[in-house]
Protein backbone atom coordinates (compact mmCIF):
# COMPACT_ATOMS: atom_id res chain seq x y z
CA UNK A 1 0.00 0.00 0.00
CA UNK A 2 1.66 3.23 -1.15
CA UNK A 3 0.20 5.53 1.52
CA UNK A 4 0.62 3.16 4.46
CA UNK A 5 1.82 4.71 7.71
CA UNK A 6 5.09 3.08 8.74
CA UNK A 7 6.18 2.90 12.37
CA UNK A 8 9.70 1.71 13.10
CA UNK A 9 10.68 0.07 16.38
CA UNK A 10 14.43 0.21 16.97
CA UNK A 11 14.81 -1.04 20.54
CA UNK A 12 12.98 -3.20 23.07
CA UNK A 13 13.90 -0.87 25.96
CA UNK A 14 10.96 0.44 28.01
CA UNK A 15 10.89 3.83 29.72
CA UNK A 16 8.67 5.12 32.54
CA UNK A 17 7.52 1.77 33.94
CA UNK A 18 4.30 1.92 35.97
CA UNK A 19 1.92 -0.64 37.46
CA UNK A 20 -1.54 -1.33 36.02
CA UNK A 21 -3.75 -4.27 37.09
CA UNK A 22 -0.84 -6.08 38.77
CA UNK A 23 1.34 -5.78 35.63
CA UNK A 24 4.09 -3.38 34.64
CA UNK A 25 3.66 -1.18 31.57
CA UNK A 26 6.15 1.14 29.96
CA UNK A 27 6.72 3.28 26.92
CA UNK A 28 8.60 1.81 23.99
CA UNK A 29 10.27 4.37 21.74
CA UNK A 30 9.39 4.28 18.05
CA UNK A 31 9.40 6.58 15.04
CA UNK A 32 6.53 7.24 12.66
CA UNK A 33 7.17 7.99 9.01
CA UNK A 34 4.35 10.40 8.19
CA UNK A 35 5.54 11.77 4.85
CA UNK A 36 7.72 14.53 6.29
CA UNK A 37 11.46 14.96 5.82
CA UNK A 38 12.28 13.17 9.08
CA UNK A 39 10.60 10.45 11.15
CA UNK A 40 8.59 11.70 14.13
CA UNK A 41 9.52 10.10 17.49
CA UNK A 42 6.53 8.55 19.31
CA UNK A 43 5.96 6.27 22.32
CA UNK A 44 3.84 3.10 22.39
CA UNK A 45 2.58 1.71 25.72
CA UNK A 46 3.29 -2.02 26.15
CA UNK A 47 3.35 -4.57 28.94
CA UNK A 48 6.82 -5.33 30.27
CA UNK A 49 8.04 -8.59 28.77
CA UNK A 50 5.85 -8.16 25.67
CA UNK A 51 7.82 -5.46 23.85
CA UNK A 52 7.56 -5.18 20.07
CA UNK A 53 10.66 -6.63 18.38
CA UNK A 54 12.69 -4.15 16.31
CA UNK A 55 11.30 -3.77 12.81
CA UNK A 56 8.71 -1.96 10.75
CA UNK A 57 5.01 -1.93 11.58
CA UNK A 58 1.77 -0.29 10.58
CA UNK A 59 -1.15 0.73 12.80
CA UNK A 60 -3.64 -2.04 13.47
CA UNK A 61 -7.09 -0.83 12.29
CA UNK A 62 -8.53 -2.09 15.62
CA UNK A 63 -6.69 0.82 17.28
CA UNK A 64 -9.19 3.29 15.82
CA UNK A 65 -12.54 4.12 17.33
CA UNK A 66 -14.72 7.21 17.57
CA UNK A 67 -15.87 9.42 20.38
CA UNK A 68 -19.48 10.38 21.22
CA UNK A 69 -19.38 13.12 18.59
CA UNK A 70 -18.17 10.77 15.83
CA UNK A 71 -14.58 12.07 15.83
CA UNK A 72 -11.72 9.68 15.14
CA UNK A 73 -9.91 8.49 18.25
CA UNK A 74 -6.99 6.11 18.88
CA UNK A 75 -7.61 3.78 21.79
CA UNK A 76 -4.81 1.43 22.80
CA UNK A 77 -2.40 1.82 19.88
CA UNK A 78 -1.60 -1.60 18.43
CA UNK A 79 1.00 -2.31 15.78
CA UNK A 80 1.04 -4.93 13.03
CA UNK A 81 4.27 -6.06 11.38
CA UNK A 82 4.57 -5.00 7.76
CA UNK A 83 3.85 -8.01 5.59
CA UNK A 84 3.22 -10.23 8.62
CA UNK A 85 0.51 -11.25 11.05
CA UNK A 86 -0.40 -10.31 14.62
CA UNK A 87 0.13 -13.81 16.09
CA UNK A 88 3.04 -13.04 18.44
CA UNK A 89 2.40 -9.38 19.18
CA UNK A 90 2.27 -8.00 22.72
CA UNK A 91 -1.09 -7.59 24.44
CA UNK A 92 -2.51 -4.13 25.00
CA UNK A 93 -4.02 -2.92 28.26
Secondary structure, DSSP 4 states (H G I P E B T S, - for coil): -TT--EEEEEEEEEEEEEEETTEEEEEEEEEEE-SSSSPEEEEEEEETT-PPPSEEEEE-GGGEEE-TTS-EEE-S--EEETTS-STTPPP--
